[in-house]
Amino acid sequence: MKAIRWHARGDVRYEELPEPSPGPSQVKAKIHYSGICGSDLHEYEAGPIFIPVTPHPMTGSMPPLTLGHEFSGRVVEVGEGVTNLKVGDRVTGDCVWSCGKCYYCMRNKPCLCVIAAYTGLHVDGCMAEYLVAPDYTFYKLPDSVSDELGALTEPLEVAFHAVRQGKVQVGDTVAIVGAGPIGCCTILAAKAAGASRVYVSEYSKGRREMAMAIGATAVIDPASDDAVKAIWNLTDGLGADVTFDCVGHRDSPIFAIRFARKGGTVVIVGIFSEESPKMHFNYVVFGERTIVGSSGYAREAPFILEMMADRRIDPRRLITGKIQLKDTVEKGFKELLKNKDKHLKILIESPNWS
């Protein structure tokens, strides 16, 4: 089968591999679409970040490995003991392999599993013709959810988990730093949770336009406006009830914290490649602001699929391009890195899936 393989920083190849087979409690899917995540771009530009340089404790994997963890497809084979899926089922999935036995797994926090592995980072992923993964990471697609939208399930799951971490309530005011894929998914999630106003700070003109198109109340260009002052003016001098850093830049958490009202909650969602500068934490102490991390999700995909099925959320606008698997590096990774104004989510179509 054909696959997109990470060998080293800046060295991602379109290669031929043996077709995999599922083991016990595993499912093999023929991939229809896979999405390019920011983590894939980070590994291409600056890796290894999450990709292991020694064998992973759960999977034993190390480079080269197949990238990708956002997908839709169809089940073509199931391993011994699989009862929740059958051949022919249309599926999507999340990417967390968990032990099911540790302190965190027993409390439904698979992303915090002590030996967690991630599809496409710690074991071969979905930028290929076939994917094999544990059955608990797959979910049936409702008939009314297309293959294209199915491939957006995983980033939406990240966003909805973040909104739950922030405990967004009906009527809340939300402020989001960044309108990339996760930032835009967080707009949809916050609106679905009942947020009355959603403000977004974003440098890219194209992404500011996307944020407005999918439901943001107002957007701010921090290159031309004082973003903190703008948020406070828009909220009558109070600040937002819940704020989200969806960027992961060294300075972005500071904005998320400064956007929050006294007693407000700040959710850190972005993934960082370097430490942030020091800040004066009296702003947190005297304002009694809460800072919480959001790492992945807790198997919330079925909830996301229900909401897509009945159109409580509609992420169709987020898809800004489709390419062939063989063109992943040139028309996918490089295009996203140089044309942020034009693209948000590019889907990769696997060969011969229809």
Secondary structure, 3 states (H helix, E strand, C coil): CEEEEEEECCEEEEEECCCCCCCCCEEEEEEEEEECCHHHHHHHHHCCCCCCCCCCCCCCCCCCEECCCEEEEEEEEECCCCCCCCCCCEEEECCEECCCCCCCHHHCCHHHCCCCEEECCCECCCCECEEEEEHHHEEECCCCCCHHHHCCHHHHHHHHHHHHHCCCCCCCEEEEECCCHHHHHHHHHHHHCCCCEEEEECCCHHHHHHHHHCCCCEEECCCCCCHHHHHHHHCCCCCEEEEEECCCCCCHHHHHHHHEEEEEEEEECCCCCCCCCCCCCHHHHCCCCEEEECCCCCCCHHHHHHHHHCCCCCCHHHEEEEEEHHHHHHHHHHHHHHCCCCCCEEEEECCCCC
